[in-house]
Amino acid sequence: MDQSELTALVCFRPQNFAWFLGAGASRSAGLQTATDLLWDMKRQFYCREENQEISRQEMQVDAIKAKIQAFVESKGFPKLWDDEEYPACFQKIFGDDRERQRKYIAAKLSEDNISLSVGHRVLGAMLASGLTRAAFTTNFDTVIEKAVAEVAGRSLAAFHIEGAKSANDALNNEEYPLYCKIHGDFRYDSIKNLPQDLAEQNAQLSQCMVNAANRFGFVITGYSGRDESVIGLFRSALASANPFPHGLFWTGMKGSQPIEPVQELLDEAKAKDVKAAYVPIETFDSLLSRIWRNVEGKPAELDRKVRKSETSDVRIPMPKAGTQAPLLRFNALPVKRLPSHCLRLNFSKPMDWTALRSAQSESEGRLVITKAAGVWAWGERKIAHDHFGSALTSIDDVALSDDLSGSETLHLRGFIADALSKALSRDKPLLARTNRSGSWLIIDRHSDDAGAVAPLQSIVGRTSGVIPGLFTASTQDHPEQEKVYWSEAARISLEVREGRNWLTIDPDIWIWPSRARRDATDFLDRRRADRFNDKYNALLNAWIEISLGTNERAAEVDVSSFENGTESENPSFTIGSRTAFSRRLS
């Protein structure tokens, strides 16, 4: 699921969702995560046993970490990333001495070390205002309590293992906000770090979370899912009568994939007809900022405390333009005209991204779709009706904003870049593709139009082919090994600088199938080894000539994504062929 879709769901009725926070949600407050604590304990153990002195700064060196890891494994510690590594390290370092453990964690998680970020202030404000009714965490720190105190001037009492029965009573009596620390509080005796602790969660506190899962949807953020006892809690909730009535959404950093237990949990939830999805996000702060910006009914006084500052015009005089010879050439072309309208698709029931991507794929490039608060598209109305059928109730025209500079327009910039890649590839031996890293122009390896790619061939020789001796790895999803192919390509994106729109072009290489890109690292390194300034400059010239169809230095070229269609159906662009550059100051 796209984070914009999750934002829309939460903002529609935020009281329907409880939050589950892992260590990643506290790291942005300046506190150490479980991984940080592990390495710190292993460092201390190594220095004590070997009579060495290694600073925390030196722990950033991979070779030093590898040496320490090898040593602690020789002393009976689990292997790196083992499921039992966290509790086993506490057992090795502290034994059964809970007081030493408590003091260690108290020092690491002291309030003196906390620096609240916007994400914490948002969650604090949502808890204080009733927009969020419940939150659970594996963390021991007081970040959320401090956030509520800072933005609302009130205290938040966290339930933990000593008060497990009270947590259930509070939930049953709807005494919100409810904040539970399922691994305990470092200020009390019951900290759940040792193996025997994590193997068996406190029954009453666990039941509170399961009961909450029968009332709320859950958003999990900042948590990897490596703790089997916590995953077991979510599975217990799935086995209950009414699990996650508003959905189960597990967030993770963009570019990462959920670990196997998390994916299995989400699959199990879907099998029980729970709306469940993995949601890639930029950061904890960016997700909460998106939600706070779009949620209705937030109290003005809390909004001021969350933002902490107000925007104001800042006028810093720029130096006069240089007049000397050009100093730097940029890989950015001016976009003189952007599309002003698109279609809005209205459905009888909410459409998820899976259905929308399927329709876009089945249209063979004749539909470009994005989703935020609503579903927007380019393409002929008839094509949209053919693909969505009776689920599509109506189609409207929508005017697009001409200001793409704000962070809230990221989805719109991606939408436009997708359409622009189709416009630049139309009627050329190019393929337009979009993935998580952006939009791409790719040399069509099946095309016979050698003349059109001649500017590129004169620089790199062949523009596509098969990678000799390389085959895809056999996996459960793809048991048959396949040959791996490559093509010269360029990643494109839409950027806004100094109030102007720019098309950036970054020459690269595309790999088929895409899952084999990691296996093709050696080939990519060899292929790109000599692409320094002069060659990169020539590659940029070639891609401009191929995509715009001209080698004139100061031309303005009109392109459109489709052959026919109204202004709202067929996005059109005007691109300048001269790249941006800087001049040396006088």
HELIX and SHEET records of a PDB file:
HELIX    1   1 GLN A    3  PHE A   12  1                                  10    
HELIX    2   2 PRO A   14  ASN A   16  5                                   3    
HELIX    3   3 GLY A   24  ARG A   27  1                                   4    
HELIX    4   4 ALA A   34  GLU A   50  1                                  17    
HELIX    5   5 GLN A   57  GLN A   60  5                                   4    
HELIX    6   6 ASP A   62  SER A   74  1                                  13    
HELIX    7   7 GLU A   85  PHE A   94  1                                  10    
HELIX    8   8 ARG A   98  LYS A  108  1                                  11    
HELIX    9   9 GLU A  111  ASN A  113  5                                   3    
HELIX   10  10 VAL A  118  SER A  129  1                                  12    
HELIX   11  11 VAL A  143  ALA A  152  1                                  10    
HELIX   12  12 ILE A  161  GLY A  163  5                                   3    
HELIX   13  13 ALA A  164  ASN A  172  1                                   9    
HELIX   14  14 PRO A  195  ALA A  199  1                                   5    
HELIX   15  15 ALA A  203  ALA A  213  1                                  11    
HELIX   16  16 GLU A  228  LEU A  238  1                                  11    
HELIX   17  17 GLU A  260  ALA A  271  1                                  12    
HELIX   18  18 PHE A  284  ASN A  294  1                                  11    
HELIX   19  19 ALA A  300  ARG A  307  1                                   8    
HELIX   20  20 TRP A  353  GLU A  362  1                                  10    
HELIX   21  21 ARG A  381  PHE A  388  1                                   8    
HELIX   22  22 GLY A  389  ALA A  391  5                                   3    
HELIX   23  23 SER A  407  THR A  409  5                                   3    
HELIX   24  24 LEU A  410  SER A  425  1                                  16    
HELIX   25  25 GLY A  451  VAL A  453  5                                   3    
HELIX   26  26 ALA A  454  VAL A  460  1                                   7    
HELIX   27  27 SER A  514  ALA A  516  5                                   3    
HELIX   28  28 THR A  521  ARG A  527  1                                   7    
HELIX   29  29 ASN A  533  LEU A  548  1                                  16    
SHEET    1   A 6 LEU A 178  LYS A 181  0                                        
SHEET    2   A 6 ALA A 134  THR A 137  1                                        
SHEET    3   A 6 PHE A  17  LEU A  21  1                                        
SHEET    4   A 6 GLY A 217  THR A 221  1                                        
SHEET    5   A 6 LEU A 248  MET A 253  1                                        
SHEET    6   A 6 ALA A 276  ILE A 281  1                                        
SHEET    1   B 2 PRO A 326  ARG A 329  0                                        
SHEET    2   B 2 PHE A 581  ARG A 583 -1                                        
SHEET    1   C 7 LEU A 430  ASN A 435  0                                        
SHEET    2   C 7 GLY A 438  ILE A 443 -1                                        
SHEET    3   C 7 LYS A 483  ARG A 497 -1                                        
SHEET    4   C 7 ARG A 500  TRP A 512 -1                                        
SHEET    5   C 7 ALA A 332  ARG A 337 -1                                        
SHEET    6   C 7 SER A 572  GLY A 576 -1                                        
SHEET    7   C 7 GLU A 556  SER A 560 -1                                        
SHEET    1   D 4 VAL A 368  LYS A 371  0                                        
SHEET    2   D 4 VAL A 375  TRP A 378 -1                                        
SHEET    3   D 4 HIS A 341  PHE A 347 -1                                        
SHEET    4   D 4 LEU A 392  ALA A 399 -1                                        
SHEET    1   E 4 LEU A 430  ASN A 435  0                                        
SHEET    2   E 4 GLY A 438  ILE A 443 -1                                        
SHEET    3   E 4 LYS A 483  ARG A 497 -1                                        
SHEET    4   E 4 SER A 464  PHE A 471 -1                                        
END                                                                             
